[in-house]
C-alpha cells in the first residue's frame, strides 16, 4: 500500500487491543500541530495534547512542562474526518497536509489538527474513536463520580486500592463490535506519540521557517550588540574577551599604581560611572579599534537588519512557490552564516592583538620594576639569569600560541572535511537518483522494443512512437488511479466506521434520554409528594387545627425523616434506576458516611454528605487537576522527581486519588533516605519477627487499641478486616525499633491512615518519618513534652495571626488547646471530613510539621466570625468540639492556609519551640520536686500515709 493510504487492514481492531490492555496501558498523549490564529498569522502551531479519560476531553498545552492547558476538545460529542489527497504525487508535494484531520464539535466548531506522519494521524484517529466509544457506552454504568467509584490505577497501593469499583458495564452490541473490528486499521505510533514524546523536541512546521529566521536574526543582533560602541550602558561599549590561559598579572610599582588609579578615575568620570568586569577576562575598548577594523562589523549588523526587516513581512505560502521560497531562505541563512564566520575571524585577530599588547605591557612593567628597584642590590649574574628565564617564558608562551593556532587550524580542517563528506553524500544521493531514473528509461525503452517486435514490420516509426507515448501515459495514469483507489478505500473504511459508531452512539443516546426522562418523571413525582408534605407542615404551624398529641404533623415529620435517612443500597434493584445515587454507605476511603446509631447524628451526617456531593459536582465542572498531574508525570518520565515550586503547588491543591500512593511513597523516601540507606534489606521483616517472637511490653496495649483505631472505617471495623493485621504488624515493628516510645495512643491512627494508601513496609517508614523526622523529641513519649510545647507555640501564633479570636477566648477563659492537642497528635484524624484530611496529609508529608500549624489556624479563621458571635464559655467550648466537621470546602480552607496566613517562616516556629521547651522543662522539674516533697511528707506523717498520687493510681 502506498504511503498516502496511511495504514493496512487487520482482522483485530483497537477494541480487542483495548481489552487486552490493563490499567497499565499507555496514555494517549503526544505532539500535534493545531491550526490557530487569524489573518496572515493563521497557521499550524505545535501543541502538546493529553487525553483525559475521566471527562473524555482532549486537552492541549503549550508544552509538556506546562500545568495549565490552553483549551480542550470535547471528544465525547465530536466526530472525525480527513481529506484524501488526489494522488501519491500530490501527497509528496504537500505531504504536510496529508496528515491533517478535523475534529467537528457540537455547534459547528471545527478544529484542524495535523500529525507528523500519516501513520501518527491514523493512530490518533483510531485511539480517539476507541476512547469515545468506551466513554459513551459506559456513561450510565460508571457514574463518573470520583468520590464513589475511583478509577483504578496501576500504581495505587494500600487498602483503598483493593476496593475495585462495581461498574456494571452495559452489554455492547456484538454485531456493532464485529463491524468495528472489521473496519479497524491496525497501526503503531511513532516517537512523537506517548509519554516518551515529552522528552522529544516539538516538531516545527515548514511555515514557521520565516519566524525562525527572524528569531535567528534577532539573536544575532542581541549577541552582537555588546560589541558595538553604543550610547547606553558600559556593557555596550566594552567587550569582555575570555581566553583559555590563566593570566598571572605581575604587581606593578606603587608609582604605577597611583598613576593608573588617577587615569581610571578620570575615565570613570568620562564614562559616567561605568565599571569594568573583574574576572579572568580582559577589558578592551572598541573605541580604540581602527575604523577599518570596525567597518565589517557595522556592515554585517546592517545587512542582518535589512534581511530581518525583509523577512518580517508576511509571506503568502502556496504549493507552487513554497520550495522556491524555502531555497531562498536557505541561501540567506548560508550567507548570514558566512558573515558570522568572517566576523568571528575578525574577533579572533583582535583578540590576538590584545593578548600581544598585554604581554608587551607586562614585560615592560616587569623590566621597569627590576630596573628601578633591584638593580642596585642584585648581582649581574642573577639579573642575567632572570632575563634568561624571562626569555624562556616568552618562548614557551610563543610555542603555546603556535600550538593553539595549529589546533584551531586542525579543527577548522575537520569541519571542512565534514562539510565535504556531506557534499559527497548529497552527490552520491543525486547519482543514485540519476541511476534510478536511467534504469526507468531503460525499462521503458525495453518495453517499447518488445512492442515494436510484436508489431508487424509494415507500420511506420511515427505510429510506433505515438503508440508508445500514449501507452506510457496510460500506464502512469493507471498507477495514479491505483494509488487513489487504495487511499479512498482506506478513507472509506474509516468513514464507514465513523458512521457506524455515530449511529450506535446516537441510538444509545436516545435510549439514555428516554431513561433519563423516566427518571425525571419519577423524581418530579417524588418532589411533588415531598412538597405537599411540607405545605401540610407549614399550614399546621401557621394555624394548628388539632392538639399537639393528635397532630398529623408528627406522622408527616416521622415519614420525612425516615425517607431522608435511607442510604442507597442494592437491595431493591428494580427501584435503583429511578433513585438518584446521592449518598453511598461508604466513601472512597472506606469511612462510613452515615452512622447507624444516633438518629440525630445520622441526619447531620446525611446533610454533610449531600453538601460534599454538591461541592464535588461543582468542582467537576472546572479543569480536571488529574490532567495537570498526568502532564507533570509525562514531563518527568525520564528523570527523577525533585522538589520544585511547581510540584509544591500541585501537592498543596491536593494529590488525585490515582496518584496518592505513588506520591506519598516518594515523599516518605525523600525524608527517610538517610535511615533506609543504613539498614539491611528486609529490615522491617526482621523487626516484625523479633517483636513477634520475643516479649514485647507494648504488644498488650496495641491489641487493646486495634479495634478502637478507626471503627467507622470498613477496613478496621472487625477483627477479620485486612487492615487490622497490617496495623498490628506495623505497630509491633515500630515498637521494637523505638523501645523508648514503644507504643503511644495516637500512633495507631497515624498508621491506619497511612495503610489506606501504602503497603506495610512503606507505612512503617511513614511512621518513622512522622515520629523521628518531623516531630520534635518526646512528642509521643509518656510525658508528651513535645506536644505540650507545640500547644504553647500555637497559642503564640493565634495571638499574632488571629488577635480578635485569641482575645475572645481569653475574655471567656476558654482553653482551646484542649481541642487542638489531639489535632497535632494524630494530624487531624477524626477531626475533619475525610476529603480535607487527606489533602492535609498530602501537604504534611511533603512539607513537614509546619503544615499542621497552618491548617490549625486556617480552621479557626474559617469559622472566626461564627465563634465571635458566641458570648459564653460553655457554648464556645461546645462549638469547638464539632465545628471542624462542618467545614467542607477544601479549596477555601487551602487558600486560607497557604495564602491568607502568609508569611509563615519555619524559623519562627523553631525559635518558639526552643523557648517554650525550656519553660516546660523548668515547670516539669518544679512538679517533680513537689512530688518528691509529697512522698517524703507522706512517709514522715502518719496521717497522710493513706494518700496516693495520680501516677500510683494509674499503676
Secondary structure, 3 states (H helix, E strand, C coil): CCHHHCCEECCCCHHHHHHHCCCCCCCCEEEEEEEECCHHHCEEEEEEEEEECCCCEEEEECCCCCCCCCEEEECCCCEEECCCCCCHHHHHHCHHHHCEEEEECCCCCEEEEECCCHHHHHHHHHHHHHHHHHHHHCCCCCCCCCCCCCCCCCCCCHHHHCCCCCCCCCCCCHHHHHHHHHHCEECCCCCCECHHHHHCCCCCCHHHHHHHHHHHHHHHHHHHHCCCCCCCCHHHHEEEEECCCCCCCCCCCHHHHHHHHHHHHHHHHHCCCCCCCCCCEEEEEHHHCCHHHHHHHHHHHHHHHHHHHHHCCCCCCCCCCHHHHHHHHHHHHHHHHHHHHHHHHHHHHHHHHHHHHHHHHHHHHHHHHHHHHHCCCCCHHHHHHHHHHHHHHHHHHHHHHHHHHHHHHHHHHHHHHHHHHHHHHHHHHHHHHHHHHHHHHHHHHHHHHHHHHHCCCCCCHHHHHHHHHHHHHHHHHHHHHHHHHHHHHHHHHHHHHHHHHHHHHHHHHHHHHHHHHHHHHHHHHHHHHHHHHHHHHHHHHHCCCCCCCCCCHHHHHHHHHHHHCCCCCCCCHHHHCCCCCCCCCECCCCEECCCCCCHHHHHHHHHHHHHHHHHHHHHHCCCCHHHHHHHHHHHCCCCCCCCCHHHHHHHHHCCCHHHHHHHHHHHHHHHHHHHHHCCCCCHHHHHHHHHHHCCCCCHHHHHHHCCCCCCCECCCCCCCCHHHHHHHHHHHHHHHHCCCCCCCCCHHHHHHHHHCCCCHHHHHHHHHHHHHHHCCCCCCCCCCHHHHHHHHHHHHHHHHHCHHHHHHHHHCCCCCHHHHHHHHHHCCCCCCCHHHHHHHHHHHHHHCCHHHHHHHHHHHHHCHHHHHCCCCHHHHHHHHCCHHHHCCCHHHHHHHHHHHCCCCCHHHHHHHHHHHHHHHHHHHHHHHHHHHHHHHHHHHCHHHCCCCCHHHHHC
